[in-house]
Amino acid sequence: STYRENSELSRFNRAPGGAWFPVSSETAEVVARARAIHEASGGAFDPTVGPLVDLWGFGPPERPVALPDSAAIAGALALVGMDKVEVRGEPPALRKTSDAIRLDLSAIAKGYGVDLIGRLLEERGLGDYFIEIGGEIVLGGERVGGKPWRLAVESPRAEEREVERVIEARGPLGIASSGTYRNYFDREGNRYSHTIDPRTGRPVTHHTAGVSVLATTCMDADGWATALLVLGGGEALALADREQVAAIVLPEPALDRTLDVSESKAYLLYKENGRIRELP
């Protein structure tokens, strides 16, 4: 957690670059997965994006009165890059090539935490469960009577809470969603989302409002939902199809309030046979 000053992540962020920093095997596992999604997404998923998040007013500092200029964005971009973070498993440790690099795993670690709760229940002989923490979901088995679990995907409308669709599913399964329609600000007639593209240093400008991902682990679903939301639209679907990610892509509602929802090939296959492929 970056909210605890004595956490492994906070201490790593304060540590100088160049040397291996010992961490728990759990932290190493999450960072290794984050690196894999970063590479597979062409940099769309990047847990070092914090300086840009702060610059645009979505972090702890107060939101600036003026929008960041190109020089400020370039300066923050120089402090970003998951390729500057290395991870090893034995003994578990992290290393950064720059003192300024800092990690924030909130876009993937919450899913991992929900996975761990599911593992704990499995170890105690409880195979049927529905765990939800902050929108991250892990399913095990089925509900009473041999029926599938039922979960809702929210419609991406900022002014209200509506169900866009209901998914019936059996475990093991992880589900996570990411959206642009709840956390944003308007300035000079433009809307600026908290979803920052780490490749450009700016909030995303496409018209995709939300992405939901189904995976064998909630950690994967969590990270991939963020990556695909950064990409948006056709680029998100193309990557989901290439990497065989089961994804639902929701656009901003049209003026008549209709939604032209897109589904990846892996999600269409899941609807047919109820199986999710383990991601590499």
Secondary structure as GFF3:
##gff-version 3
##sequence-region A 1 280
A	DSSP	alpha_helix	8	14	.	.	.	ID=ss1
A	DSSP	beta_strand	21	22	.	.	.	ID=ss2
A	DSSP	alpha_helix	25	40	.	.	.	ID=ss3
A	DSSP	alpha_helix	50	55	.	.	.	ID=ss4
A	DSSP	alpha_helix	70	77	.	.	.	ID=ss5
A	DSSP	three_ten_helix	82	84	.	.	.	ID=ss6
A	DSSP	beta_strand	85	89	.	.	.	ID=ss7
A	DSSP	beta_strand	92	96	.	.	.	ID=ss8
A	DSSP	alpha_helix	109	123	.	.	.	ID=ss9
A	DSSP	beta_strand	129	133	.	.	.	ID=ss10
A	DSSP	beta_strand	136	140	.	.	.	ID=ss11
A	DSSP	three_ten_helix	144	146	.	.	.	ID=ss12
A	DSSP	beta_strand	149	154	.	.	.	ID=ss13
A	DSSP	beta_strand	163	169	.	.	.	ID=ss14
A	DSSP	beta_strand	173	179	.	.	.	ID=ss15
A	DSSP	beta_strand	184	187	.	.	.	ID=ss16
A	DSSP	beta_strand	190	193	.	.	.	ID=ss17
A	DSSP	beta_strand	196	197	.	.	.	ID=ss18
A	DSSP	beta_strand	202	203	.	.	.	ID=ss19
A	DSSP	beta_strand	208	215	.	.	.	ID=ss20
A	DSSP	alpha_helix	218	231	.	.	.	ID=ss21
A	DSSP	alpha_helix	233	243	.	.	.	ID=ss22
A	DSSP	beta_strand	246	251	.	.	.	ID=ss23
A	DSSP	beta_strand	262	263	.	.	.	ID=ss24
A	DSSP	alpha_helix	265	273	.	.	.	ID=ss25
###
